Amino acid sequence: MSRQLSPCGLIEQSITLKFRKTIWHPFVAAMKKYELLSEGDRVAVCISGGKDSMLLAKLMQMLQRYSDFPFELEYIVMDPGYLPENRQRIIYNAARLELPIKIFDTDIFDTVVDIESSPCYLCARMRRGHLYSFAKSLGCNKIALGHHFNDVIETLMMSILYGSQIQGMLPKLHSTNFEGMQLIRPLYMVHEDAIMAWRDHNGFSFLQCACRFTERAHQDIAESKRMEVKQLIADLKINNPQVDENIFNSMNNVCIDTLCEYKTDGVRHSFLERFSRPRRAADGEVESKKSKGILS
């Protein structure tokens, strides 16, 4: 007689079976390709209450079970001033997923309530700082965020179309303000439509933004531009189904030799720095001719 799975067991089974190719495989692939975890890591999985961070937390919990090396996890939830019903929904969904969350309170919503210029940007910056700080107090050396494949390509396109630069979103980076801390993005290769399909398959109702100010007449400019880019990519996919993958792969195929300028470590470089130098092919020809006595 087969063992009957618990409600959480059925949710996990959906990841390992139905969504194995679209969620579990790309999640594990990103972990390996970008070396996001090391033995002995203590990772704070940051849960906002949305679909992405909730799935991330469950995936990290499952990975810990199957991993070849030991690492520790903390599941942290920052309450920036949620309405009671939104906070309760996070608690309820975490219980369904059997995630032992730790909630800590901040007053971020009260702080940004009167900010007219880019309140979402300021809120995000403050959230990040509080998450790093709380994670460090728990002895963590990494925080994990739920940015996914679509966030990556949309960020790249926004930087080109609205920021006049080519700037991506790395799968991991060092914190500039919290020494010894890293940020990792394990959902880097997981598509958003797969996450939504998993959510709907399991009948979840997650938070959207849950911000108190979403009913204001204005919308943060950055968020409205992100929606424009999201729609642009969707429109392009109608005639070119691979366009999103092409955008993603372009970040791994940057040919610096064809760029007028590029910046690394804060230093700007021009193609003119290379233009005045002999090309390597030409140098090779010169060396070859010298060796044959053609040139004196």
C-alpha positions as CSV (number, residue, x, y, z in Angstrom):
1,M,0.0,0.0,0.0
2,S,1.5,3.3,-1.0
3,R,2.1,5.9,1.6
4,Q,-0.3,8.9,1.4
5,L,1.5,12.2,1.1
6,S,0.8,15.1,3.4
7,P,-0.4,18.4,1.8
8,C,3.2,19.7,1.9
9,G,4.4,16.4,0.5
10,L,2.1,16.9,-2.5
11,I,3.4,20.4,-3.0
12,E,7.0,19.1,-3.0
13,Q,6.0,16.2,-5.3
14,S,4.7,18.8,-7.8
15,I,8.2,20.3,-7.9
16,T,10.0,17.0,-8.4
17,L,7.6,15.6,-10.9
18,K,5.3,18.0,-12.8
19,F,7.7,21.0,-12.6
20,R,10.9,19.0,-12.6
21,K,12.0,20.4,-16.0
22,T,10.8,23.9,-15.7
23,I,11.6,24.6,-12.0
24,W,13.8,22.0,-10.3
25,H,16.3,21.4,-13.1
26,P,17.0,25.1,-13.9
27,F,17.2,25.9,-10.1
28,V,19.8,23.2,-9.6
29,A,21.6,24.2,-12.8
30,A,22.0,27.8,-11.6
31,M,23.3,26.6,-8.3
32,K,26.0,24.6,-10.0
33,K,26.8,26.9,-12.9
34,Y,27.2,30.0,-10.7
35,E,28.6,28.3,-7.6
36,L,26.0,29.9,-5.4
37,L,26.5,27.5,-2.4
38,S,29.6,26.2,-0.6
39,E,30.0,23.8,2.2
40,G,29.3,25.3,5.6
41,D,27.3,28.3,4.3
42,R,24.6,29.7,6.5
43,V,22.0,31.3,4.1
44,A,19.2,33.6,5.0
45,V,16.3,32.9,2.6
46,C,14.4,36.2,2.4
47,I,10.7,35.8,2.1
48,S,8.5,38.7,1.1
49,G,5.3,36.7,0.9
50,G,5.2,36.7,-2.9
51,K,5.2,33.7,-5.2
52,D,8.9,33.9,-6.1
53,S,10.3,34.1,-2.5
54,M,8.0,31.4,-1.3
55,L,9.0,29.0,-4.0
56,L,12.6,29.9,-3.4
57,A,12.3,29.0,0.3
58,K,10.8,25.6,-0.5
59,L,13.4,24.8,-3.2
60,M,16.2,25.7,-0.8
61,Q,14.7,23.5,1.9
62,M,14.4,20.6,-0.5
63,L,18.0,21.1,-1.8
64,Q,19.3,21.0,1.7
65,R,17.8,17.5,2.0
66,Y,19.4,16.2,-1.1
67,S,22.7,18.2,-1.1
68,D,26.1,16.5,-1.3
69,F,27.5,18.9,1.3
70,P,26.0,20.5,4.5
71,F,24.8,24.0,4.7
72,E,22.3,25.8,7.0
73,L,19.2,27.8,6.3
74,E,17.3,30.6,8.0
75,Y,13.9,31.6,6.6
76,I,13.5,35.3,7.4
77,V,10.4,37.5,6.8
78,M,10.7,41.2,7.2
79,D,7.5,43.0,8.1
80,P,7.9,46.6,6.8
81,G,4.4,47.5,8.1
82,Y,2.0,45.0,6.4
83,L,-1.7,45.1,7.1
84,P,-2.5,42.4,9.6
85,E,-4.3,40.3,7.0
86,N,-1.2,40.3,4.7
87,R,1.1,39.3,7.5
88,Q,-1.3,36.5,8.4
89,R,-1.3,35.3,4.8
90,I,2.5,34.9,4.9
91,I,2.2,32.9,8.1
92,Y,-0.5,30.7,6.6
93,N,1.4,30.0,3.4
94,A,4.6,29.3,5.3
95,A,2.8,26.8,7.4
96,R,1.4,25.1,4.3
97,L,5.0,24.8,3.0
98,E,6.3,23.8,6.4
99,L,8.8,26.6,6.5
100,P,10.0,27.6,10.0
101,I,10.0,31.4,9.4
102,K,11.4,34.1,11.6
103,I,9.6,37.4,11.4
104,F,11.1,40.7,12.3
105,D,9.5,44.1,12.3
106,T,10.6,47.4,10.7
107,D,8.9,50.8,10.1
108,I,9.9,51.1,6.4
109,F,6.3,51.9,5.2
110,D,6.0,54.7,7.8
111,T,9.4,56.0,6.7
112,V,8.6,56.2,2.9
113,V,4.9,57.2,3.3
114,D,5.5,60.8,2.4
115,I,8.2,60.2,-0.3
116,E,6.9,61.4,-3.7
117,S,10.0,60.7,-5.8
118,S,10.7,56.9,-6.4
119,P,9.2,55.5,-3.1
120,C,9.6,52.0,-4.4
121,Y,13.3,52.4,-5.0
122,L,13.9,53.8,-1.5
123,C,11.7,51.1,0.0
124,A,13.7,48.4,-1.8
125,R,17.0,49.8,-0.7
126,M,15.9,50.0,2.9
127,R,14.5,46.5,2.8
128,R,17.8,45.1,1.5
129,G,19.7,46.8,4.3
130,H,17.4,45.4,7.0
131,L,17.6,41.9,5.5
132,Y,21.4,42.0,5.5
133,S,21.5,43.3,9.1
134,F,19.1,40.7,10.4
135,A,20.7,37.9,8.5
136,K,24.1,38.8,9.9
137,S,22.7,38.8,13.4
138,L,21.7,35.2,12.8
139,G,25.2,34.3,11.8
140,C,24.5,34.0,8.1
141,N,27.1,34.7,5.4
142,K,24.6,34.9,2.5
143,I,21.1,36.1,1.7
144,A,19.1,34.5,-1.0
145,L,16.6,36.6,-3.0
146,G,13.8,35.5,-5.4
147,H,14.8,37.3,-8.6
148,H,14.1,35.0,-11.5
149,F,14.9,34.7,-15.2
150,N,12.4,37.4,-16.3
151,D,13.7,39.9,-13.7
152,V,17.2,39.4,-15.2
153,I,16.3,40.0,-18.9
154,E,13.9,42.9,-18.0
155,T,16.6,44.6,-16.0
156,L,19.0,44.3,-18.9
157,M,16.5,45.7,-21.4
158,M,15.5,48.6,-19.0
159,S,19.2,49.6,-18.7
160,I,19.5,49.8,-22.5
161,L,16.2,51.5,-23.2
162,Y,15.9,53.9,-20.3
163,G,19.3,54.0,-18.7
164,S,21.6,54.4,-21.7
165,Q,23.9,51.6,-20.6
166,I,24.2,47.9,-20.7
167,Q,23.9,46.6,-17.2
168,G,22.8,43.2,-16.0
169,M,21.8,41.5,-12.8
170,L,24.5,39.1,-11.5
171,P,23.5,35.7,-10.0
172,K,25.7,36.6,-6.9
173,L,27.5,39.6,-5.6
174,H,29.4,40.8,-2.6
175,S,27.7,43.2,-0.2
176,T,29.3,46.7,-0.3
177,N,28.1,47.6,3.2
178,F,28.1,44.3,5.1
179,E,31.6,42.8,5.0
180,G,31.8,39.1,4.4
181,M,28.1,38.9,3.2
182,Q,27.0,37.8,-0.2
183,L,23.7,38.0,-2.1
184,I,22.7,35.0,-4.2
185,R,19.8,34.6,-6.7
186,P,19.0,30.8,-7.0
187,L,16.0,31.4,-9.3
188,Y,18.2,33.0,-11.9
189,M,17.4,30.5,-14.6
190,V,13.7,29.8,-13.6
191,H,11.1,31.4,-15.8
192,E,8.3,33.4,-14.2
193,D,5.5,31.6,-16.1
194,A,6.7,28.3,-14.5
195,I,6.5,29.9,-11.1
196,M,3.0,31.1,-11.8
197,A,2.0,27.6,-13.1
198,W,3.3,26.0,-9.9
199,R,1.4,28.5,-7.8
200,D,-1.8,27.9,-9.6
201,H,-1.4,24.1,-9.6
202,N,-1.1,24.1,-5.9
203,G,-3.9,26.6,-5.3
204,F,-1.8,29.3,-3.5
205,S,-2.8,32.9,-3.0
206,F,0.4,34.8,-2.4
207,L,1.0,38.5,-1.8
208,Q,1.5,40.8,-4.7
209,C,3.3,44.0,-3.6
210,A,1.3,44.3,-0.3
211,C,2.4,47.9,-0.1
212,R,0.1,50.3,1.6
213,F,0.5,52.8,-1.1
214,T,-0.4,50.9,-4.3
215,E,-3.7,52.6,-4.4
216,R,-2.1,56.0,-4.9
217,A,-2.9,57.7,-8.2
218,H,0.8,57.6,-9.2
219,Q,2.9,54.6,-9.9
220,D,6.6,54.4,-9.3
221,I,8.3,55.2,-12.6
222,A,10.7,52.3,-12.4
223,E,7.9,49.8,-11.9
224,S,5.8,51.3,-14.8
225,K,8.9,51.0,-17.1
226,R,9.4,47.4,-16.0
227,M,5.8,46.6,-17.0
228,E,6.4,48.3,-20.4
229,V,9.5,46.2,-21.0
230,K,7.7,43.0,-19.8
231,Q,5.0,43.7,-22.4
232,L,7.6,44.5,-25.1
233,I,9.3,41.2,-24.6
234,A,6.0,39.4,-24.7
235,D,5.1,41.1,-28.0
236,L,8.5,40.2,-29.5
237,K,8.0,36.6,-28.5
238,I,4.9,36.3,-30.7
239,N,7.1,36.2,-33.8
240,N,10.3,35.0,-32.2
241,P,9.6,32.5,-29.4
242,Q,13.3,32.4,-28.4
243,V,13.7,36.2,-27.9
244,D,13.8,35.9,-24.1
245,E,16.4,33.2,-24.2
246,N,18.4,35.3,-26.7
247,I,18.4,38.3,-24.4
248,F,19.5,36.1,-21.5
249,N,22.3,34.4,-23.5
250,S,23.5,37.8,-24.8
251,M,24.9,38.5,-21.4
252,N,27.2,35.5,-21.8
253,N,28.3,36.6,-25.3
254,V,29.5,40.2,-24.9
255,C,32.2,41.0,-27.4
256,I,34.1,43.9,-25.8
257,D,36.2,44.3,-29.0
258,T,33.1,45.7,-30.8
259,L,32.1,48.2,-28.1
260,C,33.1,51.9,-28.2
261,E,33.5,52.1,-24.4
262,Y,33.1,49.8,-21.5
263,K,33.5,50.2,-17.7
264,T,35.0,47.7,-15.2
265,D,35.8,48.3,-11.5
266,G,34.5,51.8,-12.0
267,V,37.1,52.7,-14.6
268,R,36.0,53.6,-18.1
269,H,37.9,52.3,-21.1
270,S,37.7,53.3,-24.8
271,F,38.2,51.2,-27.9
272,L,40.9,53.8,-28.8
273,E,43.1,52.2,-26.1
274,R,43.3,49.1,-28.3
275,F,43.0,50.8,-31.7
276,S,46.5,52.2,-31.6
277,R,48.1,48.8,-30.8
278,P,49.1,46.3,-33.5
279,R,46.5,43.5,-33.8
280,R,47.5,40.1,-32.5
281,A,47.1,38.5,-36.0
282,A,49.4,41.1,-37.5
283,D,52.0,40.5,-34.8
284,G,51.8,36.8,-35.5
285,E,52.4,37.5,-39.2
286,V,55.4,39.7,-38.4
287,E,56.9,37.1,-36.1
288,S,56.4,34.4,-38.8
289,K,58.1,36.5,-41.5
290,K,61.0,37.3,-39.2
291,S,61.6,33.7,-38.5
292,K,61.8,33.0,-42.2
293,G,64.3,35.8,-42.8
294,I,61.9,37.8,-44.9
295,L,62.2,40.9,-42.7
296,S,65.5,42.2,-41.5
